[in-house]
Amino acid sequence: MKISLNQEWKTILSGETQKTYFEELMLNVEQEYEEYTCYPPADLIFAAFDNCSFDDLKVVIIGQDPYHGEGEANGLCFSVNDGVRIPPSLRNIFREINDDLGSIFLPTSGNLEHWAKQGTLLLNASLTVRKDIPNSHKHLKWNVFTDAVIQEISDEKEGIVFLLWGAFAHKKGRKIDRSKHLVLEAGHPSPMSANQGKWFGNKHFSKTNEYLKKEGKMDISWF
């Protein structure tokens, strides 16, 4: 088993991927996949980067870690494979899109690859997880790597929209340069948070598109 970033992102993040901790991280991940059932499949660990080039990047959404059920995770945060029941948090995301954009969007799939292809980096803080054990790989220093990814985007890009949903994502994005990027924060779309009034009505999807248009960029088709 050999996992690696694609060449574009590897070049951009070369200062990070050459560090000792990253080499150890890759070895530890390979060992986990050899000894346990882990998700997403090894060839999708870096799917967020494979589906969104640095040059085309417009939006960053930060999640916590992959879904830990069989067949669910596809390497993109909040996203599941085609044919998998849409998770509660993603259902609430789709509901907010409808409310925000005045649409009647009835999704049959929770696969968000079409967001990624339009320039949305769907980045989990940890890119892997053991089956049925949420947050089981947070000790592997994925967070050091993904913090560096966020910092690199903040430093090297301009006019990026960062969508931070929930306290974990708020903390993860605290060093983003808000003088040259749009940072939108809301509660997590999970039922517990959403039902407490912390999610619905945030209008992040229309706000994102308004900002992108103002920046002279193509907006995102959310459905």
Residue pairs with C-beta under 8 A, 6 or more apart in sequence:
1 30
1 33
1 34
1 42
2 30
3 26
3 29
3 30
3 42
3 43
3 45
3 46
4 10
4 26
4 46
5 13
5 17
5 46
5 49
6 46
6 49
6 50
8 53
8 54
8 55
9 46
9 49
9 54
10 17
12 54
12 152
12 156
13 148
13 149
13 152
16 22
16 145
16 148
16 149
16 152
21 141
21 144
22 145
24 141
25 140
25 141
25 142
25 144
25 145
28 140
29 45
29 128
29 137
29 140
32 38
32 128
32 130
32 137
32 140
33 42
33 128
36 130
36 131
37 130
37 131
38 128
38 129
38 130
38 131
38 137
39 66
39 67
39 68
39 69
39 70
39 72
39 73
39 128
39 129
39 131
40 47
40 66
40 73
40 74
40 75
40 128
44 73
44 74
44 75
45 75
45 127
45 128
46 75
46 127
47 74
47 75
47 76
47 116
48 75
48 76
48 77
48 116
48 121
48 122
48 123
48 124
48 127
49 121
50 75
51 76
51 113
51 116
51 117
51 122
52 116
52 117
52 119
52 120
52 121
52 122
53 119
54 157
56 119
57 119
57 121
57 153
57 157
57 160
58 118
58 119
58 120
58 159
58 160
58 161
58 212
58 217
58 218
58 220
59 115
59 119
59 120
59 121
59 160
59 161
59 162
59 163
59 208
59 212
59 220
60 120
60 121
60 123
60 150
60 153
60 160
60 161
60 162
60 163
61 77
61 78
61 115
61 120
61 121
61 122
61 123
61 163
61 165
62 77
62 123
62 124
62 125
62 150
62 162
62 163
62 164
62 165
62 169
62 172
62 173
63 77
63 78
63 122
63 123
63 124
63 125
63 169
64 77
64 124
64 125
64 126
64 135
64 166
64 168
64 169
65 124
65 125
65 126
65 127
65 128
65 129
65 134
65 135
65 137
65 138
66 72
66 73
66 75
66 77
66 124
66 126
66 127
66 128
66 129
67 73
67 80
67 87
67 129
68 129
68 130
68 131
68 132
68 133
68 134
68 136
69 131
69 132
70 131
71 81
71 83
71 84
72 80
72 81
72 84
72 87
73 80
73 81
73 129
74 80
74 81
74 111
74 113
75 127
76 112
76 113
76 115
76 116
76 122
77 122
77 123
77 124
78 87
78 89
78 90
78 93
78 112
78 122
78 189
79 90
79 110
79 111
79 112
79 113
79 115
79 122
80 86
80 87
80 90
80 110
80 111
81 111
82 109
82 111
83 109
84 110
85 110
86 94
86 107
86 109
86 110
87 110
88 190
88 191
89 188
89 189
89 190
89 191
90 110
90 189
92 189
92 190
92 191
92 194
92 199
92 200
93 189
94 105
94 107
94 223
95 200
96 189
96 199
96 200
96 201
96 202
96 204
96 205
97 103
97 105
97 205
97 222
97 223
98 104
98 105
99 200
99 201
100 202
100 203
100 204
100 205
100 206
101 205
101 206
101 222
103 223
105 222
105 223
107 223
112 120
112 122
114 221
115 122
115 220
115 222
116 122
118 218
118 220
118 221
119 220
120 220
121 153
123 146
123 149
123 150
124 146
125 138
125 142
125 143
125 146
125 168
125 172
126 135
126 137
126 138
126 140
126 142
126 143
126 146
127 137
127 142
127 146
128 137
128 140
128 142
129 135
129 136
129 137
130 136
130 137
146 172
147 172
147 175
150 162
150 172
150 173
150 175
150 176
151 175
153 160
154 160
154 175
154 176
154 177
154 181
155 177
157 181
158 180
158 181
159 180
159 181
159 182
159 211
159 212
159 215
159 217
160 181
160 182
161 181
161 182
161 183
161 184
161 208
161 211
161 212
162 173
162 176
162 181
162 182
162 183
162 184
163 184
163 204
163 208
164 170
164 172
164 173
164 183
164 184
164 185
164 186
165 185
165 186
165 187
165 188
165 189
165 199
166 187
166 188
166 190
166 193
167 188
168 188
169 185
169 188
170 185
173 183
173 185
176 183
182 207
182 208
182 211
184 202
184 204
184 207
184 208
186 198
186 199
186 202
186 204
187 193
187 194
187 196
187 197
187 198
187 199
187 202
188 194
188 198
188 199
189 199
193 199
194 200
205 220
205 222
208 219
208 220
209 219
209 220
212 218
212 219
212 220
213 219
